[in-house]
Amino acid sequence: MIDQEFNFQNIASVNFAISLRSSGDMYFIPTDGATKEALKGTLRTTRNIFDGLPGDWELHDISEDYGDRRRIYAPRGSEFMAELSAVYDAGVLDDLTNIHDHAHDVDFYFSEFRDNQDRRAVGIRKATKLKGTLNARNRLVRLVDDTLVLIQDDVLHLDTEFDVIVTDANVFILNARQTEQVAKIVEHVAATASAKVQAIHNAIPFLDLSRIAEKIGKHPRMARHAASVASNPHLANFQRPQIEALAAQHGIKFKELDGGRLQCRVTDEAKLLELLDARRYHLDLQGNGGYPYRASARQRVPA
């Protein structure tokens, strides 16, 4: 999938840039030929890691608790990829020639690559290690002619892989947590949480979620589930008997309000959103009534 969007073996140009945490401003940093070659290697390494992961490409799930690495992607134009898309669209930036004065303020760094067909790919990395060696000045050494020589210059650390690669069409996510930090997922989910719950309320006529909508912005995990549920194109097909039956198996209790909608107890609100997000299920393999289960991580499998 990713190989159809960029030629990783024929990279024609490389630019290196940073984004400052304090201002959000982005700048190009001049780099020499050896650094450009190293960055090409970082991009190819990231692509090769994707290639070595098992399974097919999966659409990014806003409520998924990603553990082991998977092949995750999201359309670049999707709602929660706006920050990453803006990095891709940054265009021509001013050069920053005094990186030393700003190194401790770097939020993330990125490289813009063009292939031999003038297609672009942008590799982005959260700057957790970039500035880690600055304070090690006069404690780093290099080997020259069998002699250890003290490095007296300031040194920055480049990682061997990017957290995410952005192409014209898609965002390919290797390290989900770091990518979500750069994409400001928590902030975007919180800002839209109430609207997402209202969308669910409007789509499912037999549930009342008005009380949840009033406070969900303060509950990050619930907000993620709401965002995931609201994106389900089949919400209008949810059936009351099936939801009531599954809710009973998980101890979720409802009361019927005037007008016929069901409202769960305050203590069951998180459970209800997990149920609507297909993160709660009931399994009976022994014929003894079975047990309820909760899935914080899941992968949809073909029939």
Residue, then its C-alpha position, 0 to 999 in steps of 0.5 A: m500500500i505504502d509503496q504505491e504512494f512513494n518510491f523509497q529506492n529513488i529519492a531525489s531530494v531531502n529537507f529537514a525541519i523542526s517544529l517548536r513547542s512554544s510557538g508551533d512555528m516550523y523551520f527548515i534546518p540546513t543539512d549536509g550531504a551525509t545527513k541527507e543520506a542518513l535521513k534517507g536511510t531512516l525513511r527506508t528503515t521505517r518503510n522496511i519495518f512496516d513491510g516486516l509487520p504481520g497482517d494487512w493494513e488497518l484503518h486507524d481506530i481512535s479508541e484502540d489501545y495499540g500495543d504491539r506494532r501493526r500496519i496502521y493507516a488513516p486517510r490524510g484528510s480524516e478528521f483527527m489527522a489535521e495536524l499531520s496533514a498541516v505538516y505535509d502542507a507546510g510548503v516553503l519554510d524559513d531557515l533556522t540557522n541557530i538551532h542550538d538556541h532552540a533545541h530544547d524547545v523542539d516538539f518534533y522534527f520531520s523530513e520532506f522527501r521527493d522521489n523521482q516522480d516528484r511525489r512527496a513523503v514526510g517522515i515525522r518523529k517526536a523529538t524525545k532523543l533529538k536534544g538528549t545529547l546536548n547536555a552531554r557536551n564534553r562527555l562524548v568521545r569518538l575514536v580517531d586512529d585508535t585514540l579516544v578524542l573528546i567531542q567538544d561540539d554540541v551534538l544532536h541525536l537523530d533516530t533510526e526510524f520515523d514515528v509516522i510517514v505522511t503521503d499525499a493520500n494517507v498517514f502511515i502510523l508506526n508508533a501510535r502513541q508518539t504519532e497521536q502526541v504530534a497529531k494532538i489527538v487528545e485535544h481534538v477528541a476533547a474539543t469534539a466529544s460533546a458533538k460526537v455524543q450528540a450525533i450518537h444520541n440523534a442516530i440511535p432513537f432509543l438511547d438517551l445520552s444527553r447527560i453524557a454529552e454534558k461532561i464527556g470532554k473531561h473524560p478522555r477515554m470515554a471521549r475516544h469511544a464516543a468519537s469511534v462510535a460516532s464514526n460508525p456508518h451503521l449507527a441507525n441500524f443498531q437494534r434495541p433488543q440486542i443492546e438491552a440484552l448485551a447490556a444486561q449481561h454486563g450489568i448495565k441498567f437502564k431506566e425508561l424516560d418520558g418519550g421512551r428513550l433509555q438512560c443508563r446509570v451514571t456508573d454505567e456510562a463508560k460501559l455503555l460507550e464501550l458496548l456501543d463501540a463493540r468493546r464489550y462482548h459475551l462468550d459462552l463456550q461451556g454452555n454454562g451461561g458464559y462470561p462478559y469480556r471487555a476488549s481494550a484492543r481488537q482487530r477485525v478479522p475477515a469472515 
